Amino acid sequence: MTFALHNASDNERTAQDILAAFPHARVFALHGELGAGKTTLIKGFCAALGVKDQASSPSFAIVNEYRAASGEPVYHFDLYRLKDASELEGIGFTEYVDSGHYCFIEWPELAEGLFSEDAVHLSLSAQADGSRVVEVEG
């Protein structure tokens, strides 16, 4: 499944489509280079889930917690600055991804093997015209 994001308004619609395509999925791993649009797409997921707080990258905090319209927590991870998978133990990473709540993970490569095989993987890439392409593998 592939999506093209031509402008910021495409993110929420695309996020809604992905959530609808994977209604039982709760862990979404976002892969891509710096500037590929991972954080922006997660903002779209948060909007689609009715999060009222402003979603932002948790680069230094590693994880941000938001509340969906349903009252359920939504977790947003940014693992970019971590150097070793053992650092994930200190934040209780596996408890988050096993919680049954939505988890969106930027730079998930360090955590491979720490979340279930049914995680949805999204590969984002920036295009020369400024648009983004999202390839989804569930």
N, C-alpha and C positions, 0 to 999 in steps of 0.2 A: 504494500500500500504506500503510495507516494503522494505528497501534498506540496504545492507551491505556495509560498507566502510572499505576496507582492507588496503588502503594506501592513502596518500594525493591526488594523482591524481584522486581518485574516487569522491572527493568532487565536482569538477566542473561538471563532467558528471551527477552525482546524482542531483545536483542543476538544470541542464538543463532539466532533466527528470521531476522533480517536477514542474518547471515553465511551461513546455509543458502540463503537466497533469492538471494544474490550470491556464489557459491562462488569465483569467479575475481577478484572485486574486492579491491583492496588499499588503495585510497584512499577514505576516508569523510569528507565535508565536513559538519560540523554547524553549522547556522544557527539562530539564535534570540536573543532578547533576554537580558539579564542575568537569571539566575535561572530560565531556561527548562528547565534540567536537562541541559545539554550535558556537563559534567564527570561528572555522575552516570551518564549513559548510557555514557560512555567507560569508567567503572569497570566497568559491566556487560559491555562488550566485552572488557575485560582479563580479567575473571573467566571469561567464556566461552572465552577463548583459553588459560586456565590460567596466567595471570600470577600469580606468588606475591607480588610486591612490592605495597605499597599504592599504588595509582594516585592521583595528585593533580594539580591544575591546575598547569601549568608557566608561570604568568603572568609570572614574572620571568626564568626560564631560557629561555623560548620553546618549548623542546622537552624532554620527558622520554623516556628510553629504558627500556623494560621487556623482560623475556624471557618469551616464551610457553612453555608446557609443552614444546613441540617444540624449544626452544632458540633459535628465531628471534627477532630483535628486533621489538619493537612500538614505534612512535613516536607520541607524543601531543604535538600542537602547540597552543599557545594564542597566537593572533596579535593579541589584543585591544589590547595596548599599542603595537604597531607603527604608525608613522605613514606609512611609505612602503614600497612593494614592493621598493625597492632594499635595504632592510634584510634581506630574505630571502636575498639573495646571500651575505651575510656568514656565515650559518649553513649554507650549502650546501643550502638547501631543496629545490631540484630534484633533487639527488642522493638525498635521502631519499625523495621521492615517486616517483622512477624506480627505486628499489632493488628493487621486487618484494616488499617487506615491508609489513606492515600499518601504515598511517598514518591517524591520527584527528586531524582538524583543526578546532579551535574557531575561530570568527570567520574563515572562509576567504575572505571577500570580497576582502581585500587580495591574495590569491594567485591569484585567478581567472586562468586562462590559463597558470598555471605547473604545473598538473597535468593529466593526461590527461582526455579527454572521457568516459572510462568510469568516472570517479569516481562514487561513490554519494552523493547529496545528501540529507541528513536535515534537515527543518525541525521544530524543537521549539517548543512553545508551552505556557505555563502556563495552567491553567484556574482558574476562580473557586473550585472545590471543592478545589484543591490538587493535582489530578492533572495529568498532562502528556500532550500528544498529540504523536506523532511521525509525520510524513508523509515517506515514503521515495520518492525518485525515482532510478532507476538508469539 
